[in-house]
Amino acid sequence: MLFIDHHSPLRVERYHYHHWAAAPGALIQQNLIDYLRAAGVARRVERYAPGTTAQARVSGRVLRFERIVGGGPVRVNVVLELQLSDGGLNEGGSQTGGEYRASVAAADGSMHATVEAYGKALHRIYGKFLHDIEAHANVADK
């Protein structure tokens, strides 16, 4: 997790993950899986493992995962690149997705409030992604 102090906007600081249960990428991946399961987007939603078959696959990258402090309320900025590939992984199936972003103010300056803000930002992003998936599915059905 990176953070930027408002008073030194060109200096990016880094939090260390030795107190975390898992690295942020793994936490985000599991959070997305839980979200898609709860949304009922498919009969099964599982973490990808080599050698498994799937009708569709979500891939992604964390582009920004920032906590901005100073100059007002603490804010988080999250930018993810998410893609849904369907129609088979190697069959040139269709894709939907893109770059999704959300910025959320934390309730206060604590790390607990920051984590809650990250959760809200991620859920906003997942909602936009799910909307795009559903729109893509509706176009494909016509």
N, C-alpha and C positions, 0 to 999 in steps of 0.2 A: 504494500500500500504506500502510495506516495502522498506527500502533502506539501502545500505551498503556503508560506506565511505571507500574508497580504503586504507586509512591510518589505519583503524581499522577493518579489514575484518572479525573478529570474533564477532563483535558487530553489531547486527541488530537493526535498528531504525524503528519507525513506524510513518507514517503520520496519522493524525486524519481526519475523514471524515465529520466533522460537517459543512464544507463549500461545500460539494459535493451535487449534486442533488439526488444521490442514492449511495448505497454501491457499490464497484467495481464488486462484483459478479452479481448484478442486471444489472449494466451497460454492462458488458460483455455478459450476456444473451441476452439483447435487441440488442446489436451489432451483435451477431451471428444470431439472428432471421432476422434482416435487411439484413445481408449478404446472407443468404440462400434464402430469398425472391427475392433479386435482381438477384441471380444466377438462379432462376427458377427451383430450385431443386425439388419442388413439387407444386401441384395446390394450396395448402394452407400450410402455416407455421405459427403456433400459439404457444403462451406460453402455457405450460401444466397447466391444472387445473384438480383437482380431479373430477372424474366422467365423464370426456370426453373420447371419443374413438379416436383412432388414428391408422393409418396403420403403422406408424413408430414413434419412440421417440428418441430424442437426450438427453443424460444425460452427465454431466460433472462435473469436479472439477478443481478449480484453485490450482495448485501445487506451482507455483512460479510466482510472479508479483513484480519484483524488479527493483529499480532504483539504479544504481551503480555510485557513484560520486567519483572524485579524481583519480589521476594517469592517466589522459588522458581524452578523450571526455566522457561525460555522456552517459551511456548505459542503456538499459532496457533489462531484461531477463524475458521472459514469458514462462511458461510451463503449458499446460492444458491437462487434461485427458478428452477425448471426446469419446463417444460411440454412435453408431446408432443401435438401436434394431428394427428389422422389423419382420413382420409375426405375429403380435399380441403381446401384452405385457406379456401375461401369457401363451402363447402357445409354448414356447421354440423356438421362431423364431431365425433367424440368427443375428449375431452381427458383426459389423466392427468398427474399431477405434483403439485407443490406446493413447499413450503419444505423444504430439506434442510440439515442442519447437521452439522458435525464439529469437534471440538476435539482437538488432538494436541500432546503435549509434544515439543519438539525435543531431540535428543541432547545438545546443548550450546548455548552462547549465540552461536555463529557464524551468519553469514548462510547459509552452506552448509547447516548443520543445519536452519535455519529453512525454507529452500527445500525440503529433503527432507520436513519436517513438512507443509508446504503440499501437496506431492505426495500424501502419505498421506491427508491430510484430503480432498483432491479425489477420490481414488480411493474412499474410503469413501462419499462423497456420490454419486458415479457408480454405485456398486454398489447403493445404496438406490434410486436413480432407475431403474436397469435392472430391479431387482426389481419395482418398481411397474409398469413398462412390460410386463414378462412377465405379471404378475398380471392387468393390464388386458386383455392379448391372450388369456389363458386364459378370462376371463369372456366376452369378445366371441365366442370360438369356440364357446361352449356354447349 
